[in-house]
């Protein structure tokens, strides 16, 4: 079972990662977000930052659909994320090793090629 601290440790261990000041967690590389806390929105209610759910950049719609269909207990999406290469990950359902893999993959897709080739 992973949590927000595991996300933070994993993200900050990657090269040139910056944590953006937020109510939860928000990590960028080269000014591009790759993992952040889920900003849950419900009609008529204030936004709630969910640190038990991570939003991950996944690169494209095919990868997004593969994760959503292949592991629906871990991943989900909402109408506000339709058309975006992003999935939400339930941290309580994933182990730290898999979280590390997912966060690193998201970082690789957003980092400049020179950083990725150095890893």
N, CA and C atoms as a LAMMPS dump frame, in Angstrom:
ITEM: TIMESTEP
0
ITEM: NUMBER OF ATOMS
357
ITEM: BOX BOUNDS ff ff ff
-5.0000000000000000e+02 5.0000000000000000e+02
-5.0000000000000000e+02 5.0000000000000000e+02
-5.0000000000000000e+02 5.0000000000000000e+02
ITEM: ATOMS id mol type element x y z
1 1 1 N 0.842 -1.183 0
2 1 2 C 0 0 0
3 1 3 C 0.886 1.245 0
4 2 1 N 0.673 2.122 -0.973
5 2 2 C 1.444 3.352 -1.091
6 2 3 C 0.648 4.533 -0.546
7 3 1 N 1.348 5.642 -0.317
8 3 2 C 0.675 6.862 0.145
9 3 3 C 1.381 8.08 -0.452
10 4 1 N 0.927 9.266 -0.065
11 4 2 C 1.474 10.514 -0.599
12 4 3 C 2.967 10.651 -0.323
13 5 1 N 3.426 10.18 0.821
14 5 2 C 4.861 10.248 1.131
15 5 3 C 5.672 9.396 0.159
16 6 1 N 5.131 8.258 -0.243
17 6 2 C 5.81 7.406 -1.225
18 6 3 C 5.876 8.103 -2.585
19 7 1 N 4.803 8.778 -2.961
20 7 2 C 4.812 9.549 -4.214
21 7 3 C 5.915 10.607 -4.135
22 8 1 N 5.946 11.335 -3.047
23 8 2 C 6.935 12.412 -2.865
24 8 3 C 8.369 11.858 -2.945
25 9 1 N 8.653 10.803 -2.209
26 9 2 C 10 10.203 -2.221
27 9 3 C 10.385 9.749 -3.625
28 10 1 N 9.457 9.11 -4.292
29 10 2 C 9.73 8.588 -5.633
30 10 3 C 9.969 9.721 -6.623
31 11 1 N 9.1 10.699 -6.624
32 11 2 C 9.231 11.805 -7.575
33 11 3 C 10.511 12.599 -7.336
34 12 1 N 10.8 12.915 -6.084
35 12 2 C 11.967 13.741 -5.787
36 12 3 C 13.295 13.007 -6.015
37 13 1 N 13.252 11.686 -6.129
38 13 2 C 14.463 10.919 -6.421
39 13 3 C 14.847 10.99 -7.902
40 14 1 N 13.937 11.487 -8.724
41 14 2 C 14.196 11.59 -10.163
42 14 3 C 14.9 12.908 -10.487
43 15 1 N 15.72 12.922 -11.532
44 15 2 C 16.487 14.132 -11.858
45 15 3 C 15.622 15.335 -12.252
46 16 1 N 16.035 16.498 -11.772
47 16 2 C 15.461 17.794 -12.156
48 16 3 C 13.97 17.931 -11.856
49 17 1 N 13.498 17.239 -10.843
50 17 2 C 12.092 17.333 -10.445
51 17 3 C 11.931 18.49 -9.471
52 18 1 N 10.851 19.237 -9.655
53 18 2 C 10.501 20.351 -8.785
54 18 3 C 9.129 20.056 -8.189
55 19 1 N 9.01 20.276 -6.879
56 19 2 C 7.696 20.153 -6.245
57 19 3 C 7.072 21.545 -6.204
58 20 1 N 5.872 21.647 -6.73
59 20 2 C 5.118 22.897 -6.753
60 20 3 C 4.34 23.007 -5.449
61 21 1 N 4.324 24.176 -4.865
62 21 2 C 3.558 24.41 -3.645
63 21 3 C 2.08 24.165 -3.911
64 22 1 N 1.478 23.28 -3.15
65 22 2 C 0.06 22.953 -3.323
66 22 3 C -0.487 22.4 -2.016
67 23 1 N -1.776 22.177 -1.991
68 23 2 C -2.411 21.596 -0.805
69 23 3 C -2.057 20.123 -0.644
70 24 1 N -1.635 19.497 -1.709
71 24 2 C -1.261 18.085 -1.679
72 24 3 C 0.144 17.931 -2.188
73 25 1 N 0.298 17.226 -3.313
74 25 2 C 1.594 17.098 -3.972
75 25 3 C 1.42 17.421 -5.445
76 26 1 N 2.49 17.946 -6.049
77 26 2 C 2.45 18.361 -7.451
78 26 3 C 3.893 18.419 -7.939
79 27 1 N 4.257 17.511 -8.854
80 27 2 C 5.638 17.4 -9.299
81 27 3 C 5.753 17.664 -10.789
82 28 1 N 6.824 18.4 -11.141
83 28 2 C 7.074 18.786 -12.526
84 28 3 C 8.519 18.494 -12.9
85 29 1 N 8.721 18.305 -14.181
86 29 2 C 10.056 18.238 -14.756
87 29 3 C 9.992 19.094 -16.018
88 30 1 N 10.938 20.003 -16.164
89 30 2 C 10.961 20.927 -17.3
90 30 3 C 9.621 21.667 -17.431
91 31 1 N 9.069 22.075 -16.3
92 31 2 C 7.792 22.809 -16.242
93 31 3 C 6.593 21.998 -16.735
94 32 1 N 6.706 20.689 -16.773
95 32 2 C 5.607 19.819 -17.202
96 32 3 C 5.225 18.906 -16.047
97 33 1 N 3.936 18.905 -15.691
98 33 2 C 3.467 18.036 -14.634
99 33 3 C 3.486 16.583 -15.057
100 34 1 N 3.869 15.723 -14.095
101 34 2 C 3.825 14.286 -14.393
102 34 3 C 3.096 13.497 -13.322
103 35 1 N 2.98 14.026 -12.089
104 35 2 C 2.17 13.378 -11.048
105 35 3 C 1.757 14.446 -10.04
106 36 1 N 0.468 14.42 -9.645
107 36 2 C -0.044 15.382 -8.678
108 36 3 C -1.265 14.82 -7.968
109 37 1 N -1.655 15.48 -6.891
110 37 2 C -2.835 15.082 -6.122
111 37 3 C -4.09 15.328 -6.944
112 38 1 N -5.053 14.464 -6.778
113 38 2 C -6.309 14.572 -7.515
114 38 3 C -7.181 15.695 -6.949
115 39 1 N -7.485 16.709 -7.77
116 39 2 C -8.383 17.777 -7.319
117 39 3 C -9.843 17.383 -7.597
118 40 1 N -10.448 16.719 -6.637
119 40 2 C -11.813 16.213 -6.825
120 40 3 C -12.803 17.375 -6.851
121 41 1 N -13.658 17.35 -7.859
122 41 2 C -14.677 18.384 -8.007
123 41 3 C -16.047 17.725 -8.005
124 42 1 N -16.921 18.251 -7.18
125 42 2 C -18.308 17.778 -7.148
126 42 3 C -19.206 18.982 -7.344
127 43 1 N -20.238 18.849 -8.166
128 43 2 C -21.111 19.986 -8.446
129 43 3 C -21.651 20.627 -7.157
130 44 1 N -21.522 21.941 -7.088
131 44 2 C -22.06 22.684 -5.957
132 44 3 C -21.228 22.63 -4.688
133 45 1 N -20.074 21.975 -4.748
134 45 2 C -19.217 21.865 -3.562
135 45 3 C -17.813 22.362 -3.897
136 46 1 N -17.072 22.802 -2.871
137 46 2 C -15.699 23.231 -3.135
138 46 3 C -14.806 22.061 -3.547
139 47 1 N -13.788 22.385 -4.319
140 47 2 C -12.814 21.374 -4.747
141 47 3 C -12.105 20.806 -3.519
142 48 1 N -11.83 19.501 -3.543
143 48 2 C -11.118 18.834 -2.456
144 48 3 C -9.867 18.19 -3.046
145 49 1 N -8.716 18.505 -2.457
146 49 2 C -7.464 17.893 -2.917
147 49 3 C -7.326 16.538 -2.238
148 50 1 N -7.299 15.485 -3.035
149 50 2 C -7.233 14.114 -2.535
150 50 3 C -5.801 13.603 -2.62
151 51 1 N -5.129 13.51 -1.489
152 51 2 C -3.752 13.001 -1.487
153 51 3 C -3.705 11.475 -1.466
154 52 1 N -4.86 10.84 -1.411
155 52 2 C -4.911 9.381 -1.499
156 52 3 C -5.051 8.908 -2.949
157 53 1 N -5.154 9.876 -3.864
158 53 2 C -5.285 9.571 -5.289
159 53 3 C -4.272 10.418 -6.052
160 54 1 N -3.483 9.774 -6.892
161 54 2 C -2.505 10.483 -7.719
162 54 3 C -3.009 10.556 -9.15
163 55 1 N -2.814 11.71 -9.778
164 55 2 C -3.064 11.862 -11.203
165 55 3 C -1.719 11.651 -11.896
166 56 1 N -1.698 10.744 -12.86
167 56 2 C -0.464 10.393 -13.572
168 56 3 C -0.576 10.694 -15.057
169 57 1 N 0.468 11.277 -15.613
170 57 2 C 0.562 11.456 -17.053
171 57 3 C 0.908 10.094 -17.659
172 58 1 N 0.161 9.677 -18.701
173 58 2 C 0.398 8.354 -19.286
174 58 3 C 0.798 8.387 -20.754
175 59 1 N 0.865 9.546 -21.351
176 59 2 C 1.39 9.642 -22.714
177 59 3 C 0.358 9.7 -23.809
178 60 1 N -0.542 8.738 -23.857
179 60 2 C -1.533 8.76 -24.933
180 60 3 C -2.8 8 -24.528
181 61 1 N -3.799 8.115 -25.385
182 61 2 C -5.103 7.508 -25.108
183 61 3 C -5.032 5.982 -25.061
184 62 1 N -4.189 5.378 -25.889
185 62 2 C -4.073 3.913 -25.895
186 62 3 C -3.568 3.403 -24.547
187 63 1 N -2.535 4.052 -24.018
188 63 2 C -1.999 3.658 -22.713
189 63 3 C -3.035 3.885 -21.619
190 64 1 N -3.732 4.994 -21.701
191 64 2 C -4.777 5.315 -20.724
192 64 3 C -5.838 4.214 -20.712
193 65 1 N -6.323 3.859 -21.879
194 65 2 C -7.367 2.839 -21.961
195 65 3 C -6.863 1.472 -21.503
196 66 1 N -5.622 1.143 -21.813
197 66 2 C -5.058 -0.133 -21.369
198 66 3 C -5.039 -0.215 -19.849
199 67 1 N -4.632 0.864 -19.19
200 67 2 C -4.605 0.871 -17.721
201 67 3 C -6.017 0.812 -17.147
202 68 1 N -6.912 1.627 -17.686
203 68 2 C -8.286 1.67 -17.167
204 68 3 C -8.992 0.326 -17.318
205 69 1 N -8.833 -0.304 -18.47
206 69 2 C -9.507 -1.574 -18.729
207 69 3 C -8.794 -2.75 -18.065
208 70 1 N -7.473 -2.681 -18.01
209 70 2 C -6.7 -3.791 -17.474
210 70 3 C -6.678 -3.871 -15.964
211 71 1 N -6.749 -2.716 -15.298
212 71 2 C -6.662 -2.696 -13.839
213 71 3 C -7.639 -1.672 -13.242
214 72 1 N -8.933 -1.921 -13.405
215 72 2 C -9.925 -0.946 -12.942
216 72 3 C -9.955 -0.763 -11.419
217 73 1 N -9.367 -1.698 -10.673
218 73 2 C -9.296 -1.525 -9.222
219 73 3 C -8.246 -0.476 -8.846
220 74 1 N -7.231 -0.278 -9.7
221 74 2 C -6.17 0.701 -9.445
222 74 3 C -6.441 2.05 -10.101
223 75 1 N -6.922 2.024 -11.344
224 75 2 C -7.017 3.241 -12.151
225 75 3 C -8.459 3.609 -12.451
226 76 1 N -8.698 4.92 -12.55
227 76 2 C -9.995 5.408 -12.991
228 76 3 C -9.813 6.761 -13.648
229 77 1 N -10.881 7.264 -14.225
230 77 2 C -10.89 8.597 -14.806
231 77 3 C -12.242 9.23 -14.505
232 78 1 N -12.37 10.489 -14.85
233 78 2 C -13.624 11.216 -14.669
234 78 3 C -13.911 11.988 -15.957
235 79 1 N -15.14 12.451 -16.147
236 79 2 C -15.454 13.196 -17.368
237 79 3 C -14.539 14.408 -17.599
238 80 1 N -14.094 15.055 -16.55
239 80 2 C -13.215 16.212 -16.698
240 80 3 C -11.855 15.875 -17.273
241 81 1 N -11.499 14.598 -17.284
242 81 2 C -10.202 14.169 -17.799
243 81 3 C -10.321 13.488 -19.165
244 82 1 N -11.521 13.494 -19.746
245 82 2 C -11.685 12.899 -21.073
246 82 3 C -10.866 13.686 -22.081
247 83 1 N -10.17 12.962 -22.939
248 83 2 C -9.351 13.6 -23.953
249 83 3 C -7.953 13.978 -23.485
250 84 1 N -7.655 13.749 -22.218
251 84 2 C -6.334 14.042 -21.668
252 84 3 C -5.611 12.734 -21.374
253 85 1 N -4.294 12.668 -21.604
254 85 2 C -3.538 11.43 -21.349
255 85 3 C -3.187 11.307 -19.862
256 86 1 N -4.223 11.225 -19.04
257 86 2 C -4.076 11.19 -17.587
258 86 3 C -4.983 10.13 -16.999
259 87 1 N -4.503 9.473 -15.945
260 87 2 C -5.331 8.541 -15.181
261 87 3 C -5.182 8.863 -13.699
262 88 1 N -6.174 8.476 -12.931
263 88 2 C -6.112 8.59 -11.489
264 88 3 C -5.769 7.221 -10.92
265 89 1 N -4.87 7.234 -9.936
266 89 2 C -4.384 5.999 -9.312
267 89 3 C -4.759 5.997 -7.842
268 90 1 N -5.449 4.948 -7.411
269 90 2 C -5.797 4.778 -5.995
270 90 3 C -4.552 4.281 -5.263
271 91 1 N -3.928 5.156 -4.489
272 91 2 C -2.658 4.815 -3.847
273 91 3 C -2.776 3.649 -2.878
274 92 1 N -3.885 3.53 -2.184
275 92 2 C -4.062 2.45 -1.214
276 92 3 C -4.106 1.069 -1.878
277 93 1 N -4.287 1.037 -3.187
278 93 2 C -4.396 -0.231 -3.908
279 93 3 C -3.114 -0.654 -4.617
280 94 1 N -2.072 0.183 -4.538
281 94 2 C -0.845 -0.103 -5.284
282 94 3 C 0.323 -0.262 -4.318
283 95 1 N 1.235 -1.176 -4.637
284 95 2 C 2.414 -1.3 -3.78
285 95 3 C 3.474 -0.283 -4.214
286 96 1 N 4.441 -0.054 -3.363
287 96 2 C 5.439 0.993 -3.593
288 96 3 C 6.274 0.705 -4.838
289 97 1 N 6.595 -0.544 -5.086
290 97 2 C 7.387 -0.89 -6.271
291 97 3 C 6.651 -0.515 -7.557
292 98 1 N 5.376 -0.863 -7.642
293 98 2 C 4.573 -0.51 -8.836
294 98 3 C 4.413 1.001 -8.929
295 99 1 N 4.206 1.682 -7.804
296 99 2 C 4.102 3.136 -7.805
297 99 3 C 5.378 3.738 -8.394
298 100 1 N 6.53 3.236 -7.972
299 100 2 C 7.811 3.729 -8.47
300 100 3 C 7.881 3.591 -9.997
301 101 1 N 7.446 2.449 -10.499
302 101 2 C 7.433 2.204 -11.945
303 101 3 C 6.524 3.209 -12.666
304 102 1 N 5.338 3.415 -12.14
305 102 2 C 4.368 4.319 -12.769
306 102 3 C 4.839 5.772 -12.753
307 103 1 N 5.355 6.218 -11.628
308 103 2 C 5.832 7.599 -11.514
309 103 3 C 7.053 7.81 -12.407
310 104 1 N 7.942 6.843 -12.441
311 104 2 C 9.127 6.951 -13.295
312 104 3 C 8.734 6.978 -14.765
313 105 1 N 7.773 6.163 -15.156
314 105 2 C 7.297 6.182 -16.548
315 105 3 C 6.683 7.54 -16.893
316 106 1 N 5.894 8.094 -15.984
317 106 2 C 5.293 9.412 -16.217
318 106 3 C 6.387 10.47 -16.363
319 107 1 N 7.403 10.411 -15.51
320 107 2 C 8.532 11.34 -15.585
321 107 3 C 9.232 11.219 -16.943
322 108 1 N 9.49 9.988 -17.38
323 108 2 C 10.171 9.76 -18.664
324 108 3 C 9.414 10.386 -19.832
325 109 1 N 8.1 10.329 -19.782
326 109 2 C 7.299 10.871 -20.873
327 109 3 C 7.28 12.394 -20.886
328 110 1 N 7.566 13.023 -19.774
329 110 2 C 7.525 14.486 -19.69
330 110 3 C 8.904 15.139 -19.67
331 111 1 N 9.93 14.39 -19.321
332 111 2 C 11.279 14.949 -19.213
333 111 3 C 11.901 15.147 -20.596
334 112 1 N 12.783 16.144 -20.708
335 112 2 C 13.516 16.312 -21.964
336 112 3 C 14.344 15.055 -22.274
337 113 1 N 14.515 14.778 -23.523
338 113 2 C 15.231 13.571 -23.972
339 113 3 C 16.629 13.466 -23.366
340 114 1 N 17.301 14.589 -23.18
341 114 2 C 18.657 14.552 -22.61
342 114 3 C 18.656 14.001 -21.184
343 115 1 N 17.604 14.281 -20.403
344 115 2 C 17.51 13.738 -19.051
345 115 3 C 17.199 12.257 -19.072
346 116 1 N 16.3 11.872 -19.948
347 116 2 C 15.874 10.479 -20.021
348 116 3 C 17.023 9.591 -20.47
349 117 1 N 17.793 10.048 -21.429
350 117 2 C 18.896 9.216 -21.94
351 117 3 C 20.014 9.059 -20.91
352 118 1 N 20.088 9.976 -19.95
353 118 2 C 21.09 9.864 -18.886
354 118 3 C 20.715 8.821 -17.845
355 119 1 N 19.457 8.387 -17.791
356 119 2 C 18.995 7.446 -16.764
357 119 3 C 19.072 6.033 -17.23
